[in-house]
Amino acid sequence: MDTKDLILKKTFSLLLLKGFDATSITDIQHTTGLSRGLLYHYFKNKEDLFIQVTEKYFVQIFDFELRKVKDLTLKEFTEFICNRFDKINKTIADIVNETEIVKEASMLNYHFLFYQVMQRDTIFRNNYRITTEKERTGWEYALTNSISKKEIRDNIDVKISANELFTITDGIWFQIIFSYEGQNMIQNLEKSLSHYIELLK
């Protein structure tokens, strides 16, 4: 891992533990073992560092290339979505396991930090909105592809169904803060999406 990635990862772990306002450059120095001057070699200031952390661990971790899913059926896109959330869970768990954060609180910390970022960063809000629109569009592609393959009825409203599938996914993802169990969340997500898709046949 190069120095910049180390700084981003360690800063993210601090933000999970303490939140934005309580995390200082001194905290980041202690956690990374790097001098203030070296931190400022990679980042203009604390705000720049925090922006890059949220880009890496919120925007990039959720984002995907729409063109890669445009030919998927409902079953295939469901698998893609479940794998995507599983990867997110594992990435966060790996970072949390390297910190003093209580393991059971890891996803709760992540969601709390997510809302802090949403509140303070308009660029992040816009980027996240774009990502959610991609997900809805991905569901629309999958529904259309499954209709053309006669896997589901052809009289459904694609836009409404895509929005409902997105809402199921989003709802189960945020419900994880009450269960703490990432693997169970993935299983529940797959079951719920599969159940809805069965209703479309």
N, C-alpha and C positions, 0 to 999 in steps of 0.2 A: 504494500500500500504506500503510495507516495505521500509526501508531507501535507499537501493540500487536502487530499481525501481523509487523512488522519485527523486534521483539524475539523473538517466538516462532520466526521463521524463522532468525534469526542464532544463537539459543541452540541450536536443533536442529542446525545445522551444527557448532557447537562440541561438542555431545554426540556427534555422529558421529565427530568427530576425536579427542576426548579421553576420552569416557565420562563417567559421572555424577560419580564421586568426584574426578576431576582437574579438573573445570570449576568455576571460582569466579565470584562476582559481579564481581570485577575483570576476569576474562576477558570476561565478557558486556559490561561497560562499554566495554572497548577495541574489541570487535568491532562493537558497535552505535553507538559514539560518543556514548552517552547517559550522563548523570550517574546516580549511585546513587539519588539522590532521585527522579528521573524513573522509574527502573526500579521503585522501590517505590510509585510512584503507581499503576502498572498491576498490580503483583503484591505480595501481602502479604509474601512472603519468597522465598528461593531455592527452597524446596520447592514453594510454590504455582506458581512459574514452571515448574518441571520437570513438575509434574502437568499443567499446561495444555499444555505442549509435547507430552507423550506422548498426551494426549487428541486433539490436533489431528493429529499425524503418525503415530499408530498406531491409535487407536480409530476416529476419524472417517474416516480414509483407507481402512480396511477395511470399515466398516459400510455397510449398504444397507437400504432399506425393503423388507421381505418382501412387502408387498402389491403392489409393482410387478412382482414376478416370478411371482406365483402362477398366472398363465395361460400361462406360457412352456412350450414343448416342450423336449425334451432338446437339440435343435440350437440353439434360441434361448437356452437357459440357458447352454450351453457358450460361445456367443458373448458373452453377458453377463459370464461369469466371466473369459474371456480379455481382454475390454476393461477389466474392473476391474483386473486385475493389470498390464495395459499402462499404465493411468493411474497406478497406484502407482509403477511403474518410472520413468515419465517425471517424476513429481513429485520423486522422490528424486534422479534424475539432474540435474534442473534446479538443485536446492539444492546438490548435490555440486559441480557445475561452477562454482559461485560461491565455493567454498572452496578451501583448499590441499590437500584430500584427493586422493590419487591416484585417478584415475577408475576404474581397474580394481578398486580395493578398495571401491568405494562400497556395493555390496550386502552385502559381507562386514561392513562397518562397521554397516550398518543391522541386520543379523541379530544381530550382537554386542550392539548397543544394545537390541534387542528382548528378548534373554535377560536383560539387566541389569534392564530394566523389569519383566519377569515375576517376577524373583527378589525385587524390593524392594517391589512395589506390589500389594497384594491387590485393590484396586478395579479396577486395570487387568486383572489376571488374570480377574476376574469378568466385566468388560465384553468382554474378548476371547473368553471362553468363550461368552457370549451370541451374539456375532457368528458364531462357528463353528457354533453350533447353528442359526442362521438359514441358514447355507450348506447344512447337511445338510437342513434343511426345504425349502429351495429345490430341491435335487436330488429330494426326495420329490415335490414338486409337479410338477416336470418329467417325472419317470418316470410318474406317474399320468396326466398330460395326454397323454403319448406313447402310453401303453397305450390310453387312450380313443379316440385317433385312429388306433389300429391301426398305429402306426409301429414298435412293438416287441411282443414276446410278452406275453401277459397272465398268464403263470404264473411271473413272476419275483417274488422277495421285494423289495418296494420299499424297505424299511428297510435291508436288507443292501446292496442295490445303491447306495442313496444314500450309505451310509457308505463304500463302496469308491470311488465317484466323488469324494467329499470327500478320501479318503486319497490318491488319485492327484494331485489338485490340490495338496494340502498338501505332499506329498512332492516334487513337481517345483518348487514355489515355494521350498522350503528347499534344494533341490539347486543353486539359482542361485549359492550362495556358492562353489561349486567351479568354475563356468564363467565368471562375471562378465558374461555376455552376456544382457541382459534380453530382447532381441528373440528370440534363439534359445529362451529359456525359454518365451515365449509360443507360439512355433511348436511346440515339443515338447509343451506342455500341450494345445494344440488337437489334435495328432495322437494323443496318448495317450487323451484323452477320447473322441475320435471312434472310435478303435479299440475301446475298451470298449463304446461304444454299439452298434457294428456287431455285437458278440457277443450283444447282447440282441434282435436282429431275428429 
